[in-house]
Amino acid sequence: MALAEITHDGKQTFEPTTAMLRELVAHLAQNRTQLREEWVRRITEAQLLQAMTKDEIFAEATSVYDSYVEALETRTLETLTTYAQNLSERIIPRGVETHEVVGIVLLLRDVLARSLFAKYHTDSALLNHVLDAYEPAANAIAITVSVGFVRERERVIREQQEAIRELSTPVLQVRERLLILPIIGVIDPHRARQLTEQLLRAIRANRAKVVVIDITGVAAMDANVANHLVLTVESARLLGARVIVTGLSPEIAQTLVNIGVDLGKMNTVGDLQGGIEEAERLLGYKVMPVAEAQMA
Amino acid sequence: MEVPILKQGPYLIATIQSALTDKDIVQLRDALVEQVGKFRARGVIIDLTALDVMDSFATGMLQDMAHMVRLRGAETVIVGIQPDVAFAMVHMGLTLEGVTTALDLEEGLAHFECAGVPGRGG
């Protein structure tokens, strides 16, 4: 996106604007040290970025300032966009909030605007011209940085949601060829689908013969999800694995009977312990205390 | 494409390599049911690993095949159904009722070995 596109009154002001921008860049480059220090002072004063040390703020401020001037000079926002994304990646894990990022960008805008006032206040016509060039560019930059930050934040949130979803349906191997799938919490259709996918994939990957699905932690499920559970059990059978469902609450038992589940297809055991014992029996294991085994 | 039927000891193995037309399936059924008697096979394994879609006709045929093989004195195990295919099948109500399934060829053979399928002098 070129900054010239954002300038408001089109053709007539385009040429002067370019010239003004050039002058602006020169001014900012000349007063780099002083303006940068002023900006950092304002940031500290406003108590923004408290998660960072003073040196860090100064270092970041320098980079932002230079990118800012570069954006004005080259009239493209690409470098700044990349830098903003990079910056967001670094500061989000440290707990920097959206209002702080927006705040510092706006502060920089104010600092620069004031320095322009100070320089051109004697000639109000020229000042107007300079501001005409400066304001749209500054706003575009402020928007770019803020949007970059918010976008990065959203990306982090999406990633975390994905991670939570993955974690919420673990498929665990407890013995050779025996998997358990403990389900806790509410199962919505989306999660049910994900559960099935993960289970079927795990059966293939671990070459499981028996799977124990424990739904002790599920208080209730609607007919749809209950149906889905039955489908999952049958799909697993097509892959050659037997499924034992354990820990059915009275409500879920009722739901299953109401939807008319074929109990011949569904193997249920009271609790997880019973389920694992049944699974071991199916797999041909026998678990006994060592003392008893020695006597035998 | 005709499905090759391999003889491995007392077992027959039919590996389906690509999507089958209805005609191919009928042909496979006829060939299998005939060869079970000819080779005095104790077990039949049908391997569907390469299939990524199963329709109701094919499923019904497989089920019929298993029952016919049973009547001819051998057992059928269907192996290698992919997870996605399995879920799509049960969604359509195609559950291969009464047919033994196993994860893959190896599991299918192991099933015969340890299940001790009643053989004829095998």
Boltz contact constraints between the chains, C-beta under 6 A:
constraints:
  - contact:
      token1: [A, 200]
      token2: [B, 83]
      max_distance: 6.0
  - contact:
      token1: [A, 201]
      token2: [B, 83]
      max_distance: 6.0
  - contact:
      token1: [A, 204]
      token2: [B, 83]
      max_distance: 6.0
  - contact:
      token1: [A, 207]
      token2: [B, 103]
      max_distance: 6.0
  - contact:
      token1: [A, 231]
      token2: [B, 90]
      max_distance: 6.0
  - contact:
      token1: [A, 234]
      token2: [B, 90]
      max_distance: 6.0
  - contact:
      token1: [A, 234]
      token2: [B, 95]
      max_distance: 6.0
  - contact:
      token1: [A, 235]
      token2: [B, 86]
      max_distance: 6.0
  - contact:
      token1: [A, 235]
      token2: [B, 87]
      max_distance: 6.0
  - contact:
      token1: [A, 235]
      token2: [B, 90]
      max_distance: 6.0
  - contact:
      token1: [A, 238]
      token2: [B, 81]
      max_distance: 6.0
  - contact:
      token1: [A, 238]
      token2: [B, 86]
      max_distance: 6.0
  - contact:
      token1: [A, 238]
      token2: [B, 101]
      max_distance: 6.0
  - contact:
      token1: [A, 239]
      token2: [B, 81]
      max_distance: 6.0
  - contact:
      token1: [A, 239]
      token2: [B, 86]
      max_distance: 6.0
  - contact:
      token1: [A, 239]
      token2: [B, 103]
      max_distance: 6.0
  - contact:
      token1: [A, 240]
      token2: [B, 101]
      max_distance: 6.0
  - contact:
      token1: [A, 240]
      token2: [B, 102]
      max_distance: 6.0
  - contact:
      token1: [A, 240]
      token2: [B, 103]
      max_distance: 6.0
  - contact:
      token1: [A, 240]
      token2: [B, 107]
      max_distance: 6.0
